[in-house]
Every structure is written in structure tokens, then in C-alpha cells.
Amino acid sequence: QFGKYYKYLYYRDTAVRYYAKALKLLERHRVSDSVLAYYNIFNDLGELYMDKYADIPIAIGYFEKARKLALLKKDKTILASVLVGLGAAHANRIIFDKKNHDDYEKGLNYFKEALWLLQDSANNRKETFRNIYNNMATVYLNLDQLDSAAYFANKAWPGNTPTIDSKTMDIHTLLLLGTGIMKRQHYAAAQKYLLYARTLCLALTDRKRLLEVDKLLYGLFIASRQYDRALAYLQSYTFLRDNLIDEQKIKTIADLEIKYQFSEKNRELAEKNLELNRRESQLREKNLWIWTIGMGCILLAGFLLILWRNYQHRKRRLEEQQQLWQQGEEIRTLKATIAGEEKERARIGRELHDGIVGQLAAARMNFNMIQRKHALPDLREDFQEALNYLDETAAELRKTAHNIMPGILLDQGLPVAIDTFCEKTSTFTGIQIDVHLDDNIPGFDTDFELSVYRMIQELVQNIIKHADATRALVQLEYHAPLLILTVEDNGRGIDILPESTEGMGLRNLKARVQALQGNFEILGRAGEGTSVYIEFDISLLLRTDEL
């Protein structure tokens, strides 16, 4: 259920991780309806590998497993669903080899079989039919069978007049309609559909589809001899294409560098193995006539080895104790620094709340008194506007004072403080923040809880400032002795940069996690959101505190 939940929230990396856990649990324990459970997992994994990773062979493998299980259940609805996935996978595979039309035929046969099954099924959702019609129209358009393509594209469109909504499926339908009409040289009608599709792409910030639309519009205006408009869309297409190519080049260079490093390491390892074999050969030759002396040397070497291993063992234990002591010192130093910072924050918060906010309230009372004593009709609106500014300023200062002094953390604990902070932040910013907290999270050391709270504040503020996101996830799990923090968003994403180019906030966050002996991992890709994973071993923290 967690995998399906995160899949529909577009947290796909998290969804794949939960599906892997679910498969392990199914292998260990017997479930009453394991066939259906396996089917759901395989079908969802097929969709993820087809949409997220574009790995068509793996996606087809999962869909085939799901199909066998659907046949065992003898359920037409779930069988139709997996047939749609198989049809889409085979139809998409043709992108890599346009000469092979067998996959087109396979895809069409899967779609037709799914339509036949859904006609007799009680669960005939309109969205499922639209998906099938879109896929069939795409196949016929690639085969230049324009009448069939237009027929299924019109069946996929919800109405005669295109309307703008937030569904990606409508972009696909609009592109199919526009492309088919343009191939018939009906440029004015095609222009209407393609411009609607472009508007949807801009609303959804879908750069890949926008690149496709701009290329089609450029060809349309060239064909209709509207060269000024064609030039504008050519410039937009070139700009988007260059950006996407630059991103791909950076990834390709990084992959080549990694492969080069691996090849260098393999070469060094081969040279070392060759040298080792040569020395072993020399040693065997010498041992033919000095084996007796060699045995004595071996016994002596074994004795010395035992002594050396004992020495190394004692040395490692001493180094581990010294390392733990040093880590304890770092944590104590960090706690002292945090305590000083929090003390200063508390002082500033009290001064803001009790001092400046109080003075603003007194100033407002004086203005009200002046307004009552002196009737100034000409200045009443300006006077009231000034009073409103005073109220807004006092409210902002009061909110800032509460953020500086997280009293709720001390009074009600870390989970309540996190939930309250995210709820207020969501209200003020308009970003929907989903909060998932384990019910079994115990109370920790106050300084540690405050550090975790500040980390969440920093990550959420980064989402607000930089991510341009509409939705975020804050999740805190406790599986003794591990405390796991996950923060994800659906924003513009980031390209992972070298540590030397990271911002001050990210470096400070990593330093704080490292000082608390935690693990920090950040995953992101441009246009696909960012995921931050932080893990703490509570037993290590307790051991360090004892030192």
C-alpha cells in the first residue's frame, strides 16, 4: 500500500523501495491472497520502469509476470489493465527500431484484447478507454494510417471543443489530433490543437513535450508560409533542445569518467595480479630445494603473524576508542554551539515578542486615541491604512518570534512540533506539505530533537526558496535503533554538484548530520523533484554521550 501511495504521489524512487520490501515480505511469509499481491506489485513495477526509467525490456518482463497472475485470478478487469501496459511497452519499443513493425502489431493486438475485455467488465472507466485510444492512435499515426489515427484520437478526446485542464493525457491527445490534421495539410485546424497543447505544456512545465510541440509548430508555419511565426518557434525549440542536450552531455561525461576510472582500476589490478603470479612462480622454484628451511621460516612467520595481529587488534581498539572520544567531543562542541545559538535565539525572540511587538501595540493604541480625539475626515483612509500596516508588522514579528523560540518542541515533543511547523508553513506558503510520523517515536535528548527540528526547518525553507514546488513530503520513521528522516518535493529538482560548489546551508546541514554520526543522501534530477534522506543510529549517539 505504501508503494502504491507514493507511486500516485509521484515519489517514484520511494515507491520502488517499498515495492522491494513488499516482495521480500511476501517471500518470507505466506499471505492469504498472495497471487493478487504479487500481481499488483509486478504491474506497478512495470509501469514505473516504463515511465520513470524508460527500461522497456525490464518493464515487459514485469508485465508478463503480472499477466500470468491475472490469468490465474480469471479477473477481466485486472487482465485488461496489464494488457494495456504490455501494449504500451511494445508500442514504445519501436522508438529504438522503427523498421520493426512486429512490435506495433503486438501492441495493437494487446490494446484490442483489452478493449474487448473491458466492454464486458463492470469497471469500464472512461480514463482507461482514453488511454487505450491514445495509444492506438499513436501506433496508427506512426504507420501513416491517418484515418484510423484520427478515429481513435477523436474517441480519446472528451469533447468536440478542446478544453485546458491539468491532465497530461490531454496533451497526448491534442498532439495526435494536431499531427494527423497537419499531415493532411489542414494547417489552420492543426494550429488550434497544437497551440492548446503548448498551453498545457507551459502550465505543467513539461519541457520534453513542449520541445515536441514547438518543433511541430515550426514545421506547420513553414508549410503555411508564416515565416515570422515559424522563426519564433524555431528559436524556442532550439533553446529548449540546447538546454536538454547540455544536461545530457553533462550526464554522459560523468558516466564516461566513471567508466574510465573503473577501467584504470581494473588495469592496475591486472598488473598487480601478474606481478603476484610472477613472484609466486619464483617462490615455488626456490622451495623445491629449500623446503626444510622454508618450513622453519613459515613457523617463525606464523608466530610473528600472531604477535602482529594481536598488536594490530590492540591498536585498532585504541584507535576506535580515540575516534569515539573525538566524535563525542565534536558532538559535545556542537551541542554547546547549538545551546548558545538557541539561547541567543530565545533572547532575540523574547525581545521581539515582549519588546518590539509590545511597542507596536502601544503605538497603535496611541494612534487610536488620536483618531478618537481629532476627527480628520480627509485623513481617515490614510490613517486606517497606517494602522493596518502596524497590525501586519506586529503579526510578522510575532510569527518570527515563535519560529525563533520553538516552545512547542519542549512542551509537546518532536512529532507535534514538526506537524505544527509544517501545517503553519503550508498555510502561509500555499505548498501542500504531507507529514507522515511513526506512532512509536520515543522522546530523545532535547538537544538532539532540536537539531532534527532545525534540519527539517532548513530543508523546508530550501523547498520554499528554491524548488518552485507545489507539494512536499516530510516523513519521520523510527525502527530501533534507526531514526530515518525523508524530505521530498515535486519541484524543479537539482543537478548534484561537487562539494566545493555547494551552498553554505547545505554544507552546514551535512556538517551537523556528520557530527551526529548520521548518514546524509540527496537525490535529484532536473524537472523531477528532490529527495533528501537522513539516517541516525541512536545507539551510536548514546555510546558517544557515555564517553
N, C-alpha and C positions, 0 to 999 in steps of 0.2 A: 504494500500500500504506500509506503514511503517513496519507493521508486516511481510509481505512477503519479504520485502527488507532485514530486519535483520535476517529473517529465512535463507535465502540463503547465508548471510554472516556468519552464524553460531553464531550469537549473540542471542541465543535462549531465554535466560531469558528476554531480551529486547523485543523480538518478542511476547512472551506470554503476556507481559504487554500491548503492543499496541493492540493485539487482544482483550483483555478485554475491553480496552477503546472503540474499534470499536463496540463491542456488545452493550455497554451502549448507544452509539450514535444511533445505529440502533433502539434500543428500544424507544428512545425519539423522533426521527424524522422519518418521512416517506421518504424512498428512492425509486426512480423510479424503480430500479431493485433490490429490497431487497432480492429476492429469490437467485439470483446469489451471492450477497454479503454474505448472511448467509452461502451458500454452501462453498465458498472459505474459510471463517473463520473456519467452522467446520472441513473441510477436512485438513487444515493446522494444526489445534489443534490436530487432531487425529494423524498425523504424528509426531508432537512434543512429545506428551505423549507416543508414542510407541518407538521412537528413543532416546529421551533425558531422560525420567523418567522411562521407562520400566513399565508403568502402563497400562497393556493390557486391563482390563475391561473399564477404562475411555476412552482409545483410541477407542475401539469398539463402545462405546456409541456415541462419536463424529462422527465416520464414518457412523453409522446408520442414524444419523440426516442428514449428508451430502447426503446419498443415497436417502432418501425421497425427498430432494430438487432437486437432479439430475433427479429423475423420473418426478417431476413436470415440469422441463425445457425441458424434452424429448430430451436431448443432449447426443448422444452416447459417445462422447469423454470424457466429464466430468463424465458420469456414469461409463465408463471403469476405469478412474483414481481412483474413490472411491472404486470400486470393487477390484482393486489391493491392496489398503490399507486394506480393510476388509480381503482379503485372507492372507496377510502377518501377520495381527494381530492374526487371528485364527491359522495360522501355527506356530507362535511364542508361543502361549499359551500352546502348547504341551510340552514345556520345563519344565513346572511345573507339568505335569502329563502325562508321556509317555504311560500309559496304555489306555488313552482315545484317540482312533483313529477317533472319530467323528469330532473333530476339523480339523484333516488332510483332511478329505473328504470335509468339508465345505470350507477350504482354496483352495483345488484343484478345486472345483466347481466354486468358485469366480474367480480364475485365468482363467479357461477355458471360462467362460462367458465374461471376459474382452478381451481375445484374439478374440473371435467371434465378439464382438462389434468393436474392432479396425480394423479388416480386412475390414469392410465396411466403416470405417471412413476415412476422408481426412487427418486427423492428425495421421499418423502412424509412430511416431518417433522410430528410432532404439533403443534408450536408454530405452524406455518404454518396448519394447519387451524383451530386455536383462534382465530387472528387473523381468519380469514375468517368463522368462525361468529359471533364477537363483532360484527363489522361488519354482517353480515346481520341479526342480532338487533336491533341499534341502528336500522337502517332500518325494519324491520317494527314496532318499538315506536313510532317517530315517526309511522308511518302508522296506529297503533292496531289493528294486526293482531296481537292478543295471542297467539293460538295459534301462529302462525308464529314470533313473537318468542321465546316460551317454548321451542319446539322447538329453535331454533338456540342459544339461551343454554344449555340443558341439554347440548347436544352440545359446547359450548365448555368447560363445567366439567369438571375432571379426575376428579371422583368425586361420589358421591351426598352425602357429608358434606363441607361446606366446611372447608378447612384453611388456616391462616395461613402464608403464605410471603412472599418478598420481591419477587414479580413484580407489576408494575403491571397486567399483563393480567388477573390475578385480581380486582383492584378493579373493572375494567370489567365482568367477567362477573357479579360479585356485585351491582353496581348494576343491571344489566339484569334479573337474576332478581328482585331486591327490588322494582324499579319495576313490573315486569309483574304480580307477585303482588299488590302493593298496589292496582293498578288493578282487580284482581278482588275487592278488599275482604277479602283473607285477611291481616289485619294481623299476626297472631302469626307466621306463616311469613315474611312480608316483613321483619318486625323482625329475625329471626335473620340474614338475609343482609345487611341494611344495617348491623347492628352489627359483623359481621365485616369489612365493607368499611371502616367507620370505624376499626377497629383497625389495618388495613393502612395506611390513610392516615396515621394517627399515627406508625406505625413508619417510613414513608417520608418523613414531613414534607411530604406533598403537600397544600398548603393549598387549592388550587383544587378538587381532588376532595373534600377534607374539607368545604368550603363546600357543595358539591352534596349530600353525604351528610347534613349537618346540616339542610339545607332539607327533604330528603325525610323525615327522621325527625320533624321538626317537624310536617309535614303528616300523617304516619302517626299520631302520638299525638293530634293534634287530632281526626282522624277516629275514632280508637278511644276518645276522651273521657278520655285520660290527660293532663289539662291541666298537672299539675306537671312531668311529664317533657317535655311539649311546650314549656313555658316555658324549661326549661334549654337545650334545643337551639335555641330561638329566640334566646336570649342569645348562645350560642356562634356561631350563624350571623351575627348582627348584628355581633358583634365582628370576626369574620374578614372580613366584607364591608366594614366601615368601613375596616379596615386596607388591604385591596386597593384600595378606592376612593381612599383618601388617596394611595397610591402612584401610581395612575393620574392623579389630579389634578395631582400634582407634575410628572409627565412631560408632561401636556397643557399646563400653564402654561409649562414650559420650551420646548416646541415653539412655542407661540404667541409667546413672547418672541423666539425666533429668527426666526420669520416676520415679526414686526413690525420687527425690525432690518433684515432684508433689504428690506422694502418701503420703509423710510426711506432706505436707501442707494440704492435704485432711483429714488426720487423726487428725491433730491439729484443723482443722475447725470443724470436727465432735465432738471432745471433748468440744470445746467451745460452740457449739450448745446444747450439752447435759447439760452442766452446766447452760446455759442460760434458758433452759426449766425447770430445777430444781428450779432455783430461781424464775421464773415466777409462778410456782406452789405454792411455799411458799408465794409469794406476794398475789396471789388470795385468799388463805386461810385467811390471815390476813385481807384482805379487806372486808371479809364477816361481820366482827363486828366493823371495824373502818373506814367504808366508808366515814362518815362525816368528820372525821379528815383528811382522805386521800384526799378528795376534796379540803380542805383548803391547804393541802401541795402541791397539783397539781397546784393550782392557784399561790401559792408562787413560786413554782418551775418554772412555766411558766414565771412569771415576772423576776425571776433571769436569766432564759434562754435568755430572750430578752436582758437583760443587758449584759450577757456574749457574745451573738452573736454580739452585737454592738461593744463590746470591741475587740472580735476576728477580726471583719471586719476592725476596725481601725488599729489593729496590723498587719494584712495581707497587708493592703495598705502601711503601713510604711515599712514593710519588702520588698515589691515589689519595692518601690522607692529606698530603700537602695541597693537592688540587682541590679536594673538598673544602679544606680550610680556606684556601684562596677564594673559592666560589662563595663560601659563607661570608667572607669579608666583603666581597663585591655586593652580595645581597644586603648585608647589613648597611653598607655605604649607601646603596640605592634606597633602602628603607629610610635611612636618615635624611637623604636628599628629598625623598617624597614627603616625609613628615614635615620637613622645613617648607617645601612648596605648599603643602596643604595648609600648614599653619598660616603662611602668608596669604594664601587664597581665602582662608576663613577671615583673616583680619580685613582684607580688602572687601570681601562680601559684607561683613558687618558694617564697615564704613559706608559702603554703597547703600545698604538697606536701612541702617539706623541714622546715617548722616545725610547723604545727598538726597535720598528719597524723602526723608522727613523734611528737609529744607524745601524741596519742591512742593510738598503738600502744604507747608506753611505759606509759601509764596502764592499758591493757588487760593488759599483762604483769604489772604490779603487782597488779591485781585477781586475775589467775590465781594469782599467788604466794600472796596472802592466802587465796584459796579452798582451795589445797592445804594451807596450814599450819593453817587453822582450819576444821574440819568444822562447818558450820552447816546441818543438815538443814532447819530451819524456814525459812531464808532462801535456800535453793538456787535455787528458781524465780525469786524476785525478783532474786537476784544474776545469774542467767543472762540474764534479760530486760534488765538494765542493760548486760551485756556485748554483747548483740545491738544495743542502741541505739548503743553505741560503734562497733560494726562498720559499721552503716548510716551513721552520721555520717561516719566516715572515708571510706567509699566515695563518699558525695555530695561531700565536699570534694575527693577525688581526681579525680572526674569534672569538677567545676568547674574545677580547676587545669588539666586537659587542654584544656577548652574555651577557657580564657583564653590558653593558650600553644599555638597550632596548629603544633607542631613538624613534623607530617607534611607541612604545606604547604611548609616549607623543604627537607625531606628528599626528598619524593617528587613534589612538584609539585601544581598546582591541581586537575587532574581526580581524582587519587587522594584528595586532601583532601576534595573535595566528595562523592565517593562514600562515603567513610568516615563523614563527618559525617551524611549522610542515612540511612545504614544504622543508625548508632547512635541517631539521633533516632527512626527508625521503630520500633526495638526498644523504646526507653524509653516512647514515647507510644502505640504501637498504631496510628498512622496509616500507611497504606501509601504510601510515597514512591517513585514511579517516577523513575529517574535515566537520562537519555539524554545521553551525551557524545560529541562527534565524536572520531574516532581521530586526526585531523590537527591537534589543538590544540597549537600550539608553546608553548615557555616564554616568559613575558613578564617584565617588570621585577617584582622582588619586591614592591615597594610596590603596584603595580597589581594583582597577583594577590591580595595581602592585602585590598585594597579590594573586589574582586569576591567574595572568600570571605566578608567581613563582610556584604556586601549579601545574599548567599544566607542567611547565618545570620539576619539581621534579618527577611527575608521568611518563612522557615520558622517562626521564632518567632511572627510575627504570625498565621500559619495556626493554630499550636497554641493561641495565646491567644484569638483572636477568631473564627476561621472556623467552628468546630464541624464540621470536615471529617473524612471517613474516608479520603480519597485525595488525593494531591497529585502534581504533576509538576515536576521540576527538569530543564531542558534547556539545554545549553550547546553552541552551534554556532559554527564558525569558517569564514567564507567570505571569504578575504583581500580587502580589509583589515578586514572587519567581524567583530566578536565579538558574538554575539547570545545574550542570557540570557532565558529564558522560565520563569516560575514560575506554575503554575495550581493551583487546588484546586476541589473539588466541594462546598464548604461553603455557608454561608448567603448568601454574596455580600454586596456592599456597594452603597449608593447613592453615586454620585460627588458629593462635596461641594465647595463653594468652597474655594480655597486657605486662606482665613482661618480655616476651621474644621477643617483637617487636624490630625492628631496630630503630636506632636514627632518620633516615629520616622519617619513618612512624610516630613515636611519635611526632616529630616536626610538621609534617603536620596536625596531629589530634589536636595538641595544637593550631595551628594557626586557624583551622576551628572553634574550640570551642570558642576561643577568639572573633571571628567574629560572634558568636551566630548561627553558621551553624550546619547542620546535616551531619555526615560522615558515610558511609556504604561501606564495602568492601566484595565482594562475590568472591569465588574462589574454584576450585576443581582441584586436581592434574590431569594434562593432558587435561583440558578443558578450560584453559584461566582464566583471572581475570577481574573483573568488579568493578570499584570504582564509587560511587555515592555521590556527594556533593551538598547540597542544602542550599541557603542563603535566608533569609527573609529580603528584602531591607528595609521594613518599620521598622523592629526592629533596623536595623543599624542607620536609620535616627533618630529614637526616642532616641537611646543611645547617638548619637552625640549631640542632643539638651541638654541632661543632662550634 
